[in-house]
Amino acid sequence: MISVETETLKAVKSSLSNFQTDIEGMSIRVNNNAEDIKQECHASIDKLKSEVKSLENQISGLTKCIETLNNSINDAASEINSISYKISQIENSIHLLSKQILEINSQIASLRSQLSNADDDQREQIQAMIDNLDSEVRNYEQEKKDLKTQIDNLEDKKSSLQQKINSEKSQKSRCEMDLSEAKKRHNRMQNQLDRLITAFNHVALDLQTYVSVAKNFENKSDTDLYNKKNAIESCISNIETYLSVSI
């Protein structure tokens, strides 16, 4: 019976010793755990910040791309208008040349009608006039041809510019769609980041309170446990003394 009581008291003493070991350094372990938690939170926040920053760069790039395309489209449209104006001027010149050619051809026809009734000297003069007028007509016709070639070249340039505008408008439309989607994702992630930072601030305060409580508990437990452990050790010592005397 005495042996059982002794073993029981020794077990109590051992349990108290283990409990004291658990209590000792508890604030350090709690603080380390709190720091681990905060590091994990920081890692999550930093990762989300990186994603938000990446989206901001994407939005900036798409915005610049759209601006560049807009400027290019406007420049091309302005150039098309300028070309159209040049074409209209050339067409007016062609119209005037055609009118002049008709007038000259009319003069030539009139002169030719006079050839049959003219004497040799008159015929020679009239023919010379006809030859000069024919030369003018040929020059005007060549000028018309050159102007029409200019118009064809300008029309080709207009067509090329219009194709460029169509292509850039298509690119702009895709960029605008990508920009809209990027902005939506950015808003979602920014809201998530704001909520995460707010939650972390609350967690950090709670962890600070938790560590403080653990330190206070550890300090208080050390004093209480020391007094109780001494009392039990004294009791065990007295029992062992009693047993040794009894034996």
PyMOL commands that set and color helices and strands:
alter all, ss='L'
color gray80, all
select helices_A, chain A and resi 2-23+26-115+120-246
alter helices_A, ss='H'
color red, helices_A
deselect
rebuild
show_as cartoon
